[in-house]
Amino acid sequence: MHQLSDQQLIRLFADGNALALETLVMRYKDKIYTSIFLLIKDKYLAEDIFQDVFIRVIDTLRSGRYTDEGKFLPWAMRIAHNLCVDHFRRVRRTPVIKTSDDRDIFEVLHFTEEGADKKMMQRQSHDRVRKMLDKLPEEQREVIVLRHYGELSFKEIAEHTNCSINTALGRMRYGLINLRKMMAEKQIAL
């Protein structure tokens, strides 16, 4: 089994050979898990997402929808990346974004126990930033999310989004410029 190509293993699995899928999983598990872990930074969550990747792989292979002949690993890595991005969208953690005077947007928010009015204002500020992030073009939002949520380097972001490092840097730059413009246009003070 180990000498067979990915495509041969996929055909065998489609014909009902479960060992073929096991061979594929063993062949690529380290690469796929590592890429997920680098994005997520949580061992247990990375394991859950890794399992979800192969559930999607199995479903797609069983339904006969797999069409990327000879490109199993890039296809599986794309599924993993998309599941990680989906996770970040669900969790909606607060990213660290610099203002025009190079301060963290959330430095001005106080995280100590305060009155209900201060908590409400703080929540509203966080919501405004999240809404502004949602208005960014997908590529810019994705780079900001991967950089600040996933704490990835620009090299890692470039690899995961299939673009050059300069493109990833440019997307980050324009994303931050756009966030600053939105803040200025709406006169948002955080």
Kinemage of the C-alpha trace (Angstrom):
@kinemage 1
@onewidth
@group {chain A} dominant
@subgroup {mainchain}
@vectorlist {calphas} color= white
{ca met a 1} P 0.000 0.000 0.000
{ca his a 2} L 2.794 2.454 0.869
{ca gln a 3} L 4.196 2.380 -2.680
{ca leu a 4} L 0.871 3.337 -4.279
{ca ser a 5} L 0.237 6.901 -5.440
{ca asp a 6} L -2.327 9.115 -3.741
{ca gln a 7} L -4.635 8.695 -6.722
{ca gln a 8} L -4.398 4.899 -6.556
{ca leu a 9} L -5.160 4.962 -2.837
{ca ile a 10} L -8.157 7.225 -3.437
{ca arg a 11} L -9.504 4.819 -6.072
{ca leu a 12} L -9.015 1.861 -3.720
{ca phe a 13} L -10.816 3.701 -0.911
{ca ala a 14} L -13.678 4.561 -3.282
{ca asp a 15} L -13.905 0.830 -4.017
{ca gly a 16} L -14.288 0.094 -0.299
{ca asn a 17} L -10.704 -0.486 0.889
{ca ala a 18} L -10.439 1.288 4.266
{ca leu a 19} L -6.720 0.487 4.518
{ca ala a 20} L -6.127 2.790 1.527
{ca leu a 21} L -7.503 5.759 3.469
{ca glu a 22} L -5.467 4.805 6.526
{ca thr a 23} L -2.344 4.832 4.340
{ca leu a 24} L -3.217 8.326 3.061
{ca val a 25} L -3.830 9.596 6.583
{ca met a 26} L -0.524 8.184 7.822
{ca arg a 27} L 1.303 9.638 4.804
{ca tyr a 28} L 0.156 13.211 5.453
{ca lys a 29} L -0.959 13.402 9.075
{ca asp a 30} L 2.162 15.203 10.319
{ca lys a 31} L 2.052 17.913 7.642
{ca ile a 32} L -1.664 18.546 7.999
{ca tyr a 33} L -1.699 18.471 11.814
{ca thr a 34} L 1.350 20.759 12.035
{ca ser a 35} L -0.214 23.320 9.709
{ca ile a 36} L -3.394 23.316 11.812
{ca phe a 37} L -1.458 23.563 15.077
{ca leu a 38} L 0.580 26.495 13.746
{ca leu a 39} L -2.635 28.349 13.025
{ca ile a 40} L -4.605 27.367 16.112
{ca lys a 41} L -1.866 27.164 18.772
{ca asp a 42} L -3.956 24.745 20.826
{ca lys a 43} L -3.105 21.032 20.809
{ca tyr a 44} L -6.593 19.746 21.586
{ca leu a 45} L -8.392 22.068 19.229
{ca ala a 46} L -5.863 21.239 16.502
{ca glu a 47} L -6.633 17.545 17.011
{ca asp a 48} L -10.365 18.238 16.694
{ca ile a 49} L -9.900 20.220 13.504
{ca phe a 50} L -7.560 17.521 12.142
{ca gln a 51} L -10.340 14.978 12.657
{ca asp a 52} L -12.826 17.317 10.986
{ca val a 53} L -10.489 17.579 7.988
{ca phe a 54} L -10.548 13.835 7.482
{ca ile a 55} L -14.297 13.630 8.044
{ca arg a 56} L -14.662 16.103 5.164
{ca val a 57} L -12.112 14.176 3.095
{ca ile a 58} L -13.982 10.900 3.662
{ca asp a 59} L -17.359 12.478 2.869
{ca thr a 60} L -16.045 14.015 -0.339
{ca leu a 61} L -14.290 10.825 -1.452
{ca arg a 62} L -17.314 8.640 -0.685
{ca ser a 63} L -19.668 10.927 -2.560
{ca gly a 64} L -17.396 10.899 -5.616
{ca arg a 65} L -16.931 14.692 -5.613
{ca tyr a 66} L -13.134 14.621 -5.365
{ca thr a 67} L -11.660 15.971 -8.605
{ca asp a 68} L -8.135 17.219 -7.774
{ca glu a 69} L -6.347 14.323 -9.426
{ca gly a 70} L -2.805 13.978 -8.128
{ca lys a 71} L -3.153 16.909 -5.729
{ca phe a 72} L -4.459 15.268 -2.573
{ca leu a 73} L -2.148 17.034 -0.087
{ca pro a 74} L -2.805 20.594 -1.332
{ca trp a 75} L -6.538 19.821 -1.371
{ca ala a 76} L -6.475 18.451 2.203
{ca met a 77} L -4.360 21.424 3.343
{ca arg a 78} L -6.930 23.795 1.822
{ca ile a 79} L -9.671 22.054 3.796
{ca ala a 80} L -7.570 22.368 6.978
{ca his a 81} L -6.878 26.048 6.349
{ca asn a 82} L -10.554 26.779 5.678
{ca leu a 83} L -11.612 24.989 8.868
{ca cys a 84} L -9.088 27.050 10.858
{ca val a 85} L -10.355 30.291 9.348
{ca asp a 86} L -13.924 29.185 10.085
{ca his a 87} L -12.892 28.579 13.696
{ca phe a 88} L -11.456 32.096 13.979
{ca arg a 89} L -14.626 33.569 12.518
{ca arg a 90} L -16.716 31.683 15.046
{ca val a 91} L -14.600 32.570 18.027
{ca arg a 92} L -14.199 36.208 17.059
{ca arg a 93} L -11.333 36.892 19.403
{ca thr a 94} L -10.256 40.497 19.635
{ca pro a 95} L -7.270 41.172 17.348
{ca val a 96} L -4.413 43.533 18.173
{ca ile a 97} L -4.590 46.347 15.640
{ca lys a 98} L -2.389 49.427 15.656
{ca thr a 99} L -3.877 52.909 15.392
{ca ser a 100} L -2.336 55.682 13.289
{ca asp a 101} L -0.210 56.726 16.266
{ca asp a 102} L 1.110 53.137 16.541
{ca arg a 103} L -0.831 52.262 19.690
{ca asp a 104} L -2.853 49.127 20.204
{ca ile a 105} L -6.500 50.019 19.557
{ca phe a 106} L -7.498 48.224 22.731
{ca glu a 107} L -4.910 49.934 24.956
{ca val a 108} L -7.448 52.657 25.564
{ca leu a 109} L -9.989 50.130 26.769
{ca his a 110} L -9.698 49.323 30.432
{ca phe a 111} L -10.116 45.688 31.366
{ca thr a 112} L -10.499 46.172 35.099
{ca glu a 113} L -13.767 45.702 36.916
{ca glu a 114} L -15.730 48.858 36.369
{ca gly a 115} L -19.295 50.054 36.352
{ca ala a 116} L -21.984 48.809 33.980
{ca asp a 117} L -21.707 51.929 31.800
{ca lys a 118} L -17.981 51.394 31.236
{ca lys a 119} L -18.514 47.709 30.451
{ca met a 120} L -21.203 48.599 27.953
{ca met a 121} L -18.956 51.173 26.252
{ca gln a 122} L -16.135 48.641 26.136
{ca arg a 123} L -18.418 46.029 24.564
{ca gln a 124} L -19.601 48.566 22.001
{ca ser a 125} L -16.004 49.429 21.086
{ca his a 126} L -15.141 45.766 20.572
{ca asp a 127} L -18.267 45.310 18.473
{ca arg a 128} L -17.327 48.314 16.319
{ca val a 129} L -13.888 46.862 15.619
{ca arg a 130} L -15.378 43.469 14.734
{ca lys a 131} L -17.889 45.120 12.399
{ca met a 132} L -15.114 47.099 10.749
{ca leu a 133} L -13.125 43.894 10.277
{ca asp a 134} L -16.175 42.324 8.633
{ca lys a 135} L -16.277 45.190 6.113
{ca leu a 136} L -12.717 44.606 4.919
{ca pro a 137} L -12.110 42.715 1.680
{ca glu a 138} L -11.769 38.967 2.336
{ca glu a 139} L -8.011 38.860 1.586
{ca gln a 140} L -7.222 41.726 3.957
{ca arg a 141} L -9.449 40.372 6.739
{ca glu a 142} L -7.931 36.890 6.344
{ca val a 143} L -4.345 38.194 6.732
{ca ile a 144} L -5.275 40.285 9.783
{ca val a 145} L -7.079 37.301 11.335
{ca leu a 146} L -4.202 34.909 10.676
{ca arg a 147} L -1.618 37.416 11.916
{ca his a 148} L -3.436 38.499 15.062
{ca tyr a 149} L -5.640 35.539 15.914
{ca gly a 150} L -3.292 32.808 14.776
{ca glu a 151} L -0.100 34.743 15.544
{ca leu a 152} L 1.415 33.506 12.283
{ca ser a 153} L 4.460 35.006 10.658
{ca phe a 154} L 3.997 36.592 7.261
{ca lys a 155} L 5.895 33.683 5.751
{ca glu a 156} L 3.379 31.248 7.275
{ca ile a 157} L 0.471 33.424 6.150
{ca ala a 158} L 1.859 33.470 2.613
{ca glu a 159} L 2.105 29.675 2.590
{ca his a 160} L -1.428 29.190 3.928
{ca thr a 161} L -3.030 31.683 1.557
{ca asn a 162} L -0.975 30.656 -1.484
{ca cys a 163} L 0.486 34.112 -2.078
{ca ser a 164} L 3.912 35.749 -1.792
{ca ile a 165} L 5.184 37.252 1.452
{ca asn a 166} L 5.030 40.708 -0.173
{ca thr a 167} L 1.387 40.150 -1.093
{ca ala a 168} L 0.587 39.098 2.489
{ca leu a 169} L 2.389 42.194 3.818
{ca gly a 170} L 0.527 44.389 1.345
{ca arg a 171} L -2.829 42.913 2.318
{ca met a 172} L -2.049 43.554 5.986
{ca arg a 173} L -0.956 47.124 5.251
{ca tyr a 174} L -4.060 47.923 3.207
{ca gly a 175} L -6.289 46.222 5.747
{ca leu a 176} L -4.915 48.407 8.542
{ca ile a 177} L -5.167 51.524 6.348
{ca asn a 178} L -8.790 50.662 5.605
{ca leu a 179} L -9.535 50.148 9.311
{ca arg a 180} L -8.026 53.551 10.107
{ca lys a 181} L -10.085 55.172 7.310
{ca met a 182} L -13.278 53.601 8.653
{ca met a 183} L -12.443 54.899 12.116
{ca ala a 184} L -11.777 58.409 10.765
{ca glu a 185} L -14.893 58.442 8.533
{ca lys a 186} L -17.181 57.327 11.333
{ca gln a 187} L -15.268 59.412 13.872
{ca ile a 188} L -14.812 56.374 16.039
{ca ala a 189} L -12.668 56.996 19.063
{ca leu a 190} L -11.662 53.936 20.992
